[in-house]
């Protein structure tokens, strides 16, 4: 028994619509998975070692100095909202920078970048900063006991926080030894800011002289 032409056309249209619905459903589901995966990578919620080099944003590529300066004389802790922090995951633990970045932000710091470091770091953490960010670096250091301070040649007051293999968690807030009304305490192994500036200037002078000589 054959169907009438109108009934046959209706059945064909229904089957075509069902196929289209399945195709569009699969495409939408695929796009959703890709979007979630991209978001997870961007926020450091997952860690894919083979993609580290492509997606890792390097901390400020400036030379570091072996000695780190003492806080400026009389300098008090910087207001957290004024401290700009870049958080880097220097470990193989997925999502560490994301979680720590959220905690740092919750404490009032201004978090700019959260991503993987280009290389892993052995130790608790490293705080990189420039000459304008000395007080900011010490302010952040109070929240991460055992972190290493490294001065570099950046021109702004931002600081880079690279989390290491020995990092566990931020210092409990009630144990952070900072008093907004008291000057920052200088550790025993720091050097006066003026002394480090003189050393940097002395290193830069021979290079400048060599360039001037080459131009003659």
C-alpha positions in Angstrom: 0.0 0.0 0.0 1.6 3.3 -1.1 1.3 6.6 0.8 -0.3 9.6 -0.8 2.2 12.2 -2.1 1.4 14.8 0.6 1.9 12.2 3.4 5.2 11.1 1.9 6.5 14.6 1.7 5.6 15.2 5.3 7.5 12.1 6.5 10.6 13.2 4.4 10.5 16.7 6.0 10.2 15.2 9.5 13.1 12.9 9.0 15.2 15.7 7.5 14.4 18.0 10.5 15.3 15.2 12.9 18.7 14.7 11.2 19.3 18.4 11.3 18.4 18.6 15.0 20.9 15.8 15.7 23.7 17.4 13.7 23.2 20.8 15.3 23.0 19.2 18.7 26.3 17.5 18.2 27.9 20.7 16.9 26.6 22.7 19.8 27.8 20.1 22.3 31.3 20.1 20.7 31.5 23.9 20.8 30.5 23.9 24.5 33.3 21.3 25.3 35.9 23.4 23.4 34.8 26.5 25.1 35.0 24.9 28.6 38.4 23.5 27.8 39.7 26.9 26.6 38.4 28.6 29.7 40.0 26.0 31.9 43.4 26.5 30.2 43.1 30.3 30.4 42.3 30.2 34.1 45.0 27.6 34.9 42.4 25.1 36.1 44.1 22.3 34.0 47.7 21.8 33.2 48.8 20.3 29.8 52.5 19.9 29.8 52.8 19.6 26.0 51.1 23.0 25.7 53.1 24.8 28.4 55.5 26.5 25.9 52.7 27.8 23.7 50.5 29.1 26.5 52.9 30.1 29.3 53.4 33.8 29.6 57.0 34.6 30.8 57.5 36.9 33.7 59.2 40.2 32.9 62.2 39.2 30.8 64.7 41.5 32.6 68.0 40.7 34.2 68.0 39.8 37.9 70.4 41.0 40.5 72.0 38.6 43.0 71.4 40.9 45.9 68.1 42.3 46.9 67.5 45.7 48.5 66.3 46.5 52.0 63.0 48.3 52.2 63.4 52.1 51.7 64.1 53.7 55.1 60.8 54.4 56.9 58.7 52.8 54.2 55.4 51.3 55.4 53.5 48.4 53.9 51.8 49.3 50.6 48.0 49.3 50.6 47.1 45.9 49.1 44.9 47.4 46.4 48.0 49.3 45.1 50.1 46.2 44.8 49.9 44.8 41.2 50.8 41.0 41.2 51.4 38.6 38.4 51.0 35.0 39.6 52.9 32.1 37.9 52.7 28.4 38.5 56.2 27.1 38.6 55.1 23.6 39.5 53.5 20.6 37.9 50.4 21.0 40.1 47.5 21.9 37.9 45.5 25.0 38.9 47.9 26.1 41.6 48.3 29.6 40.2 44.6 30.0 39.7 43.7 29.0 43.3 46.5 31.1 44.8 45.7 34.0 42.5 42.1 34.0 43.8 43.4 33.9 47.4 45.8 36.8 46.8 43.0 38.7 45.1 40.6 38.0 48.0 43.1 39.6 50.3 42.8 42.8 48.4 45.8 42.7 46.1 45.4 43.6 42.4 46.1 40.4 40.4 46.9 41.1 36.7 48.1 37.8 35.2 47.6 34.2 36.3 49.3 31.5 34.2 52.0 28.9 34.0 55.7 29.9 34.4 58.0 28.9 31.5 60.2 26.8 33.8 59.6 25.1 37.1 60.9 26.6 40.3 62.4 24.6 43.2 61.6 26.3 46.5 58.6 28.0 48.2 58.2 30.9 45.9 60.1 33.7 44.2 59.0 37.4 44.1 60.5 39.4 41.3 60.3 43.2 41.5 61.9 46.4 40.2 63.4 49.4 42.0 59.9 51.0 42.3 58.3 47.8 43.7 60.6 47.2 46.7 58.0 48.1 49.3 55.3 46.2 47.3 57.5 43.1 47.2 58.0 43.2 51.0 54.3 43.7 51.5 53.6 40.5 49.5 56.5 38.7 51.2 54.7 38.9 54.5 52.0 36.7 53.1 54.5 34.1 51.8 57.2 33.3 54.4 60.2 31.6 52.9 59.8 33.2 49.5 62.9 34.4 47.7 63.3 38.0 46.7 64.8 38.9 43.3 65.2 42.4 42.0 65.2 42.9 38.3 65.3 45.9 35.9 61.6 46.5 35.3 60.6 50.1 35.4 57.1 49.8 37.1 56.1 48.8 40.6 54.5 45.5 39.7 55.7 42.2 41.2 55.8 38.7 39.9 55.0 35.8 42.2 56.3 32.4 41.0 55.0 29.5 43.0 57.5 26.7 43.7 57.5 23.0 44.5 57.6 23.7 48.2 54.7 26.1 48.3 51.8 25.0 50.5 49.6 28.0 51.1 49.6 31.7 52.0 50.3 32.7 55.5 47.2 32.8 57.7 45.9 36.4 57.8 46.1 36.6 61.5 49.8 35.6 61.4 50.8 38.2 58.7 53.3 40.4 60.5 52.4 43.7 58.9 51.3 46.9 60.7 50.1 49.6 58.3 51.4 52.2 60.8 54.9 50.8 61.3 57.8 50.7 58.8 58.7 47.5 57.0 61.3 45.4 58.8 64.5 44.8 56.8 65.9 41.2 56.8 69.5 40.7 57.9 70.7 39.7 54.4 69.4 42.6 52.5 71.5 45.5 51.2 70.8 49.2 51.3 68.9 50.5 48.3 71.6 53.0 47.5 74.3 50.4 47.5 72.5 48.2 45.0 71.7 51.2 42.8 75.4 52.1 42.8 76.3 48.5 41.8 73.8 48.5 39.0 75.1 51.8 37.8 78.7 50.6 37.9 77.8 47.6 35.8 75.9 49.7 33.2 78.8 52.2 32.8 81.3 49.9 31.1 78.6 48.8 28.6 77.6 52.4 27.8 81.3 53.3 27.3 81.8 50.4 25.0 78.9 51.4 22.9 80.1 55.0 22.7 83.5 53.8 21.6 82.1 51.5 19.0 80.2 54.5 17.4 83.4 56.6 17.0 
